[in-house]
Every structure is written in structure tokens, then in C-alpha cells.
Amino acid sequence: MSIITAQSAAAQYAVTLPHTRRAPSAARRISERWLKATAPVDRLNEAVLIVSELVTNAVRHTSDSCTLTLTVGDGRLDIAVADHSEELPDLFRCSGDERGGFGMGIIRELGGRIRSVPAIGGKTVHVLLELQSAPGTFEGG
């Protein structure tokens, strides 16, 4: 685990998670604690849910560890999960089935902007999320 601060006033945290069923819950706890300590976040619940969806995908569709990186800067949160599968997710899938497919729709509904960055030996899925709610937005809960 490491905390990295860049000159652009961005704060970054990265952690490698083992390939276990507990990785998503660990990622949720880690993300919530770090975000509460790092930045004012109106959308903490949405951010933690997105982290959970991305880490769950990595555990479900790969057979190795994944790395979660959270970067806060300019009022946005970049949630990135890198894994060791070169298979790219279908970012525009609208419905799920027994293989999955619901997570990306949930992330889009929460306002996350999704992109996948391929790499040799893996990929990184990024979700960019505004940290503050839009004026007039109801935050239920």
C-alpha cells in the first residue's frame, strides 16, 4: 500500500488486492477510509459501490491479484483497477445474464465515465466520478 502525492495537488492511493472473494469488501473498506481522510466527497456511497463493482469484475473474470488505485484531483475521483487479463470488458453492454454484465450499467447510472486501457499482460479499467453532487440532486439513503 502506498500514498503518492503529485505536484498537481492530486492525491493518490494504490493497493494490490489478492484474488479472493474478500477482495471486494476489503476494497470497499479501504476506499471509504481513504476517501473520508483525503477529500470532501458528497458521493462517497457511489464511489465505494463503483470500487466494489470493478474489483468484483477483476476477481470474477481473472485468476490473479488486482491493483486498485484511487486518484483525487480537480474535484474528481479516478478509480482504476488493473488486472492480469487482456480480455477487455464490454463497456456498453446494456443488460446482464448468468455471466454478469450488470456492473457497467450500474456504474454508468451512477454517472461514472468508464474507459479501459489495454496493456501487455493485462488491462486497467478506469472510472472517472465527480466528487460533489450536482446542485439540486437528491442524495437518498
PEFEN-V117381 format. One record per residue. N is the residue number from 0. RES is the residue in one letter. SS is DSSP state (hx for helix, st for strand, lp for the rest). PHI is phi in whole degrees, -180 to 180 (* if undefined). PSI is psi as a letter, one per 20 degrees, with the letter a starting at -180 (* if undefined). Layout:
# PEFEN-V117381
{{N RES SS PHI PSI} {N RES SS PHI PSI}}
This chain:
# PEFEN-V117381
{{0 M lp * q} {1 S st -151 q} {2 I st -115 p} {3 I st -124 p} {4 T st -117 p} {5 A lp -99 r} {6 Q lp -66 h} {7 S lp -79 j} {8 A lp 65 k} {9 A lp -94 q} {10 A st -111 q} {11 Q st -138 q} {12 Y st -136 p} {13 A st -134 q} {14 V st -146 p} {15 T st -93 p} {16 L st -108 p} {17 P lp -70 q} {18 H lp -81 n} {19 T lp -139 r} {20 R lp -65 i} {21 R lp -85 i} {22 A hx -58 g} {23 P hx -61 g} {24 S hx -69 h} {25 A hx -62 g} {26 A hx -63 h} {27 R hx -61 g} {28 R hx -62 g} {29 I hx -60 g} {30 S hx -64 g} {31 E hx -61 g} {32 R hx -61 g} {33 W hx -67 g} {34 L hx -64 g} {35 K hx -61 h} {36 A hx -83 i} {37 T hx -104 g} {38 A lp -149 q} {39 P lp -70 o} {40 V lp -128 o} {41 D lp -70 h} {42 R lp -105 l} {43 L hx -60 g} {44 N hx -61 g} {45 E hx -65 g} {46 A hx -61 g} {47 V hx -66 h} {48 L hx -65 g} {49 I hx -64 g} {50 V hx -55 g} {51 S hx -61 g} {52 E hx -62 g} {53 L hx -67 g} {54 V hx -69 h} {55 T hx -59 g} {56 N hx -60 g} {57 A hx -64 g} {58 V hx -68 g} {59 R hx -72 h} {60 H hx -107 j} {61 T lp -134 r} {62 S lp -130 k} {63 D lp -143 r} {64 S lp -64 r} {65 C st -134 r} {66 T st -118 p} {67 L st -98 p} {68 T st -126 p} {69 L st -112 p} {70 T st -130 p} {71 V st -110 p} {72 G st -173 q} {73 D lp 54 k} {74 G lp 75 j} {75 R st -129 q} {76 L st -118 p} {77 D st -101 o} {78 I st -102 o} {79 A st -126 p} {80 V st -125 o} {81 A st -102 p} {82 D st -135 a} {83 H lp -104 k} {84 S lp -112 p} {85 E lp -85 i} {86 E lp -74 p} {87 L lp -85 q} {88 P lp -73 q} {89 D lp -84 n} {90 L lp -72 i} {91 F lp -113 j} {92 R lp -64 p} {93 C lp -99 i} {94 S lp -143 q} {95 G lp -108 r} {96 D st -150 a} {97 E lp -63 i} {98 R lp -87 i} {99 G st 117 b} {100 G lp 103 i} {101 F lp -86 h} {102 G hx -59 g} {103 M hx -65 h} {104 G hx -65 g} {105 I hx -62 g} {106 I hx -62 g} {107 R hx -64 g} {108 E hx -61 h} {109 L lp -80 i} {110 G lp 92 j} {111 G lp -79 p} {112 R st -98 o} {113 I st -103 p} {114 R st -147 q} {115 S st -118 p} {116 V st -115 o} {117 P st -72 q} {118 A st -148 r} {119 I lp -67 p} {120 G lp 84 j} {121 G st 165 b} {122 K st -161 r} {123 T st -129 p} {124 V st -103 p} {125 H st -109 q} {126 V st -130 p} {127 L st -100 p} {128 L st -132 p} {129 E st -66 p} {130 L lp -80 h} {131 Q lp -106 q} {132 S lp -70 q} {133 A lp -68 q} {134 P lp -56 p} {135 G lp 85 j} {136 T lp -83 p} {137 F lp -84 p} {138 E lp -103 n} {139 G lp -77 r} {140 G lp 159 *}}
